[in-house]
Amino acid sequence: MKNIRKISVEFENKKYPLFIKDSNEEEEYYRNARKKLRAKVAKYRSRFSKVEGLYTQDFYIMAGFQFALDGLLNDSFVEKISQLSEEIDKFLEKE
């Protein structure tokens, strides 16, 4: 596999192998994503520590859901900005 690098990302003492582009920048994205996920899980764990029946996997699910929601909201925001930019361009062309 050309230009591919294998890295390992660890969560809860378990390593997950990943194949990524052979680039330090690409690897840094994955490392930063891991840090963000672990920080979000820690916040959920702290916030809901007294709730019975919640386990580590539940905190990962909650964090994953939050990231997915943030991504969708961000996509919607970018799409709206793009639409507004097109409208401004059309308006300026009329001038």
mmCIF file of the C-alpha atoms, coordinates in Angstrom:
data_MODEL
# 
_entry.id   MODEL 
# 
loop_
_atom_site.group_PDB 
_atom_site.id 
_atom_site.type_symbol 
_atom_site.label_atom_id 
_atom_site.label_alt_id 
_atom_site.label_comp_id 
_atom_site.label_asym_id 
_atom_site.label_entity_id 
_atom_site.label_seq_id 
_atom_site.pdbx_PDB_ins_code 
_atom_site.Cartn_x 
_atom_site.Cartn_y 
_atom_site.Cartn_z 
_atom_site.occupancy 
_atom_site.B_iso_or_equiv 
_atom_site.pdbx_formal_charge 
_atom_site.auth_seq_id 
_atom_site.auth_comp_id 
_atom_site.auth_asym_id 
_atom_site.auth_atom_id 
_atom_site.pdbx_PDB_model_num 
ATOM 1  C CA . MET A 1 1  ? 0.000   0.000  0.000   1.00 0.00 ? 1  MET A CA 1 
ATOM 2  C CA . LYS A 1 2  ? 1.683   3.094  -1.254  1.00 0.00 ? 2  LYS A CA 1 
ATOM 3  C CA . ASN A 1 3  ? 1.453   6.352  0.677   1.00 0.00 ? 3  ASN A CA 1 
ATOM 4  C CA . ILE A 1 4  ? -0.465  4.660  3.479   1.00 0.00 ? 4  ILE A CA 1 
ATOM 5  C CA . ARG A 1 5  ? 0.575   4.550  7.118   1.00 0.00 ? 5  ARG A CA 1 
ATOM 6  C CA . LYS A 1 6  ? -0.775  2.340  9.888   1.00 0.00 ? 6  LYS A CA 1 
ATOM 7  C CA . ILE A 1 7  ? -1.353  4.051  13.206  1.00 0.00 ? 7  ILE A CA 1 
ATOM 8  C CA . SER A 1 8  ? -2.946  2.895  16.408  1.00 0.00 ? 8  SER A CA 1 
ATOM 9  C CA . VAL A 1 9  ? -5.449  4.942  18.374  1.00 0.00 ? 9  VAL A CA 1 
ATOM 10 C CA . GLU A 1 10 ? -6.179  3.966  21.963  1.00 0.00 ? 10 GLU A CA 1 
ATOM 11 C CA . PHE A 1 11 ? -9.444  4.321  23.857  1.00 0.00 ? 11 PHE A CA 1 
ATOM 12 C CA . GLU A 1 12 ? -10.062 2.817  27.289  1.00 0.00 ? 12 GLU A CA 1 
ATOM 13 C CA . ASN A 1 13 ? -6.877  0.701  27.148  1.00 0.00 ? 13 ASN A CA 1 
ATOM 14 C CA . LYS A 1 14 ? -7.845  -0.818 23.800  1.00 0.00 ? 14 LYS A CA 1 
ATOM 15 C CA . LYS A 1 15 ? -5.891  -0.082 20.632  1.00 0.00 ? 15 LYS A CA 1 
ATOM 16 C CA . TYR A 1 16 ? -7.613  0.373  17.290  1.00 0.00 ? 16 TYR A CA 1 
ATOM 17 C CA . PRO A 1 17 ? -5.500  0.112  14.129  1.00 0.00 ? 17 PRO A CA 1 
ATOM 18 C CA . LEU A 1 18 ? -6.160  2.657  11.399  1.00 0.00 ? 18 LEU A CA 1 
ATOM 19 C CA . PHE A 1 19 ? -4.738  3.110  7.912   1.00 0.00 ? 19 PHE A CA 1 
ATOM 20 C CA . ILE A 1 20 ? -4.260  6.750  6.953   1.00 0.00 ? 20 ILE A CA 1 
ATOM 21 C CA . LYS A 1 21 ? -2.434  8.828  4.361   1.00 0.00 ? 21 LYS A CA 1 
ATOM 22 C CA . ASP A 1 22 ? 1.304   8.748  4.966   1.00 0.00 ? 22 ASP A CA 1 
ATOM 23 C CA . SER A 1 23 ? 1.530   12.291 6.290   1.00 0.00 ? 23 SER A CA 1 
ATOM 24 C CA . ASN A 1 24 ? 2.385   13.784 9.663   1.00 0.00 ? 24 ASN A CA 1 
ATOM 25 C CA . GLU A 1 25 ? -0.402  16.335 9.171   1.00 0.00 ? 25 GLU A CA 1 
ATOM 26 C CA . GLU A 1 26 ? -2.953  13.585 8.559   1.00 0.00 ? 26 GLU A CA 1 
ATOM 27 C CA . GLU A 1 27 ? -1.791  11.693 11.639  1.00 0.00 ? 27 GLU A CA 1 
ATOM 28 C CA . GLU A 1 28 ? -2.096  14.861 13.710  1.00 0.00 ? 28 GLU A CA 1 
ATOM 29 C CA . TYR A 1 29 ? -5.786  15.175 12.683  1.00 0.00 ? 29 TYR A CA 1 
ATOM 30 C CA . TYR A 1 30 ? -6.440  11.678 14.019  1.00 0.00 ? 30 TYR A CA 1 
ATOM 31 C CA . ARG A 1 31 ? -4.535  12.344 17.233  1.00 0.00 ? 31 ARG A CA 1 
ATOM 32 C CA . ASN A 1 32 ? -6.440  15.595 17.781  1.00 0.00 ? 32 ASN A CA 1 
ATOM 33 C CA . ALA A 1 33 ? -9.762  13.866 17.101  1.00 0.00 ? 33 ALA A CA 1 
ATOM 34 C CA . ARG A 1 34 ? -8.874  11.274 19.746  1.00 0.00 ? 34 ARG A CA 1 
ATOM 35 C CA . LYS A 1 35 ? -8.038  14.019 22.246  1.00 0.00 ? 35 LYS A CA 1 
ATOM 36 C CA . LYS A 1 36 ? -11.325 15.813 21.566  1.00 0.00 ? 36 LYS A CA 1 
ATOM 37 C CA . LEU A 1 37 ? -13.348 12.630 21.905  1.00 0.00 ? 37 LEU A CA 1 
ATOM 38 C CA . ARG A 1 38 ? -11.625 11.665 25.144  1.00 0.00 ? 38 ARG A CA 1 
ATOM 39 C CA . ALA A 1 39 ? -12.200 15.169 26.559  1.00 0.00 ? 39 ALA A CA 1 
ATOM 40 C CA . LYS A 1 40 ? -15.882 15.070 25.599  1.00 0.00 ? 40 LYS A CA 1 
ATOM 41 C CA . VAL A 1 41 ? -16.281 11.610 27.149  1.00 0.00 ? 41 VAL A CA 1 
ATOM 42 C CA . ALA A 1 42 ? -14.616 12.861 30.341  1.00 0.00 ? 42 ALA A CA 1 
ATOM 43 C CA . LYS A 1 43 ? -17.111 15.741 30.515  1.00 0.00 ? 43 LYS A CA 1 
ATOM 44 C CA . TYR A 1 44 ? -20.079 13.406 30.064  1.00 0.00 ? 44 TYR A CA 1 
ATOM 45 C CA . ARG A 1 45 ? -18.621 10.979 32.602  1.00 0.00 ? 45 ARG A CA 1 
ATOM 46 C CA . SER A 1 46 ? -18.205 13.804 35.118  1.00 0.00 ? 46 SER A CA 1 
ATOM 47 C CA . ARG A 1 47 ? -21.619 15.340 34.445  1.00 0.00 ? 47 ARG A CA 1 
ATOM 48 C CA . PHE A 1 48 ? -23.549 12.046 34.650  1.00 0.00 ? 48 PHE A CA 1 
ATOM 49 C CA . SER A 1 49 ? -21.409 10.139 37.153  1.00 0.00 ? 49 SER A CA 1 
ATOM 50 C CA . LYS A 1 50 ? -24.250 9.756  39.619  1.00 0.00 ? 50 LYS A CA 1 
ATOM 51 C CA . VAL A 1 51 ? -26.743 8.405  37.080  1.00 0.00 ? 51 VAL A CA 1 
ATOM 52 C CA . GLU A 1 52 ? -27.238 4.685  37.557  1.00 0.00 ? 52 GLU A CA 1 
ATOM 53 C CA . GLY A 1 53 ? -27.035 2.404  34.560  1.00 0.00 ? 53 GLY A CA 1 
ATOM 54 C CA . LEU A 1 54 ? -24.669 4.550  32.507  1.00 0.00 ? 54 LEU A CA 1 
ATOM 55 C CA . TYR A 1 55 ? -21.417 2.915  31.499  1.00 0.00 ? 55 TYR A CA 1 
ATOM 56 C CA . THR A 1 56 ? -18.313 3.985  29.601  1.00 0.00 ? 56 THR A CA 1 
ATOM 57 C CA . GLN A 1 57 ? -19.823 2.940  26.282  1.00 0.00 ? 57 GLN A CA 1 
ATOM 58 C CA . ASP A 1 58 ? -22.805 5.205  26.976  1.00 0.00 ? 58 ASP A CA 1 
ATOM 59 C CA . PHE A 1 59 ? -20.516 8.205  27.373  1.00 0.00 ? 59 PHE A CA 1 
ATOM 60 C CA . TYR A 1 60 ? -18.836 7.397  24.051  1.00 0.00 ? 60 TYR A CA 1 
ATOM 61 C CA . ILE A 1 61 ? -22.232 7.110  22.383  1.00 0.00 ? 61 ILE A CA 1 
ATOM 62 C CA . MET A 1 62 ? -23.321 10.454 23.836  1.00 0.00 ? 62 MET A CA 1 
ATOM 63 C CA . ALA A 1 63 ? -20.064 12.109 22.742  1.00 0.00 ? 63 ALA A CA 1 
ATOM 64 C CA . GLY A 1 64 ? -20.312 10.580 19.260  1.00 0.00 ? 64 GLY A CA 1 
ATOM 65 C CA . PHE A 1 65 ? -23.879 11.803 18.935  1.00 0.00 ? 65 PHE A CA 1 
ATOM 66 C CA . GLN A 1 66 ? -22.827 15.308 19.979  1.00 0.00 ? 66 GLN A CA 1 
ATOM 67 C CA . PHE A 1 67 ? -20.036 15.362 17.373  1.00 0.00 ? 67 PHE A CA 1 
ATOM 68 C CA . ALA A 1 68 ? -22.416 14.109 14.680  1.00 0.00 ? 68 ALA A CA 1 
ATOM 69 C CA . LEU A 1 69 ? -24.944 16.784 15.582  1.00 0.00 ? 69 LEU A CA 1 
ATOM 70 C CA . ASP A 1 70 ? -22.256 19.482 15.597  1.00 0.00 ? 70 ASP A CA 1 
ATOM 71 C CA . GLY A 1 71 ? -21.120 18.301 12.159  1.00 0.00 ? 71 GLY A CA 1 
ATOM 72 C CA . LEU A 1 72 ? -24.635 18.480 10.755  1.00 0.00 ? 72 LEU A CA 1 
ATOM 73 C CA . LEU A 1 73 ? -25.210 21.923 12.223  1.00 0.00 ? 73 LEU A CA 1 
ATOM 74 C CA . ASN A 1 74 ? -21.870 23.093 10.840  1.00 0.00 ? 74 ASN A CA 1 
ATOM 75 C CA . ASP A 1 75 ? -22.685 21.682 7.374   1.00 0.00 ? 75 ASP A CA 1 
ATOM 76 C CA . SER A 1 76 ? -26.008 23.497 7.444   1.00 0.00 ? 76 SER A CA 1 
ATOM 77 C CA . PHE A 1 77 ? -24.271 26.727 8.465   1.00 0.00 ? 77 PHE A CA 1 
ATOM 78 C CA . VAL A 1 78 ? -21.690 26.435 5.671   1.00 0.00 ? 78 VAL A CA 1 
ATOM 79 C CA . GLU A 1 79 ? -24.453 25.724 3.160   1.00 0.00 ? 79 GLU A CA 1 
ATOM 80 C CA . LYS A 1 80 ? -26.398 28.805 4.280   1.00 0.00 ? 80 LYS A CA 1 
ATOM 81 C CA . ILE A 1 81 ? -23.283 31.005 4.031   1.00 0.00 ? 81 ILE A CA 1 
ATOM 82 C CA . SER A 1 82 ? -22.693 29.685 0.518   1.00 0.00 ? 82 SER A CA 1 
ATOM 83 C CA . GLN A 1 83 ? -26.289 30.503 -0.470  1.00 0.00 ? 83 GLN A CA 1 
ATOM 84 C CA . LEU A 1 84 ? -26.003 34.015 0.950   1.00 0.00 ? 84 LEU A CA 1 
ATOM 85 C CA . SER A 1 85 ? -22.712 34.531 -0.870  1.00 0.00 ? 85 SER A CA 1 
ATOM 86 C CA . GLU A 1 86 ? -24.365 33.541 -4.166  1.00 0.00 ? 86 GLU A CA 1 
ATOM 87 C CA . GLU A 1 87 ? -27.233 35.950 -3.514  1.00 0.00 ? 87 GLU A CA 1 
ATOM 88 C CA . ILE A 1 88 ? -24.782 38.778 -2.811  1.00 0.00 ? 88 ILE A CA 1 
ATOM 89 C CA . ASP A 1 89 ? -22.892 37.984 -6.033  1.00 0.00 ? 89 ASP A CA 1 
ATOM 90 C CA . LYS A 1 90 ? -26.144 38.064 -8.034  1.00 0.00 ? 90 LYS A CA 1 
ATOM 91 C CA . PHE A 1 91 ? -27.104 41.362 -6.435  1.00 0.00 ? 91 PHE A CA 1 
ATOM 92 C CA . LEU A 1 92 ? -23.713 42.893 -7.190  1.00 0.00 ? 92 LEU A CA 1 
ATOM 93 C CA . GLU A 1 93 ? -23.904 41.754 -10.817 1.00 0.00 ? 93 GLU A CA 1 
ATOM 94 C CA . LYS A 1 94 ? -27.118 43.779 -11.211 1.00 0.00 ? 94 LYS A CA 1 
ATOM 95 C CA . GLU A 1 95 ? -25.378 46.950 -10.080 1.00 0.00 ? 95 GLU A CA 1 
# 
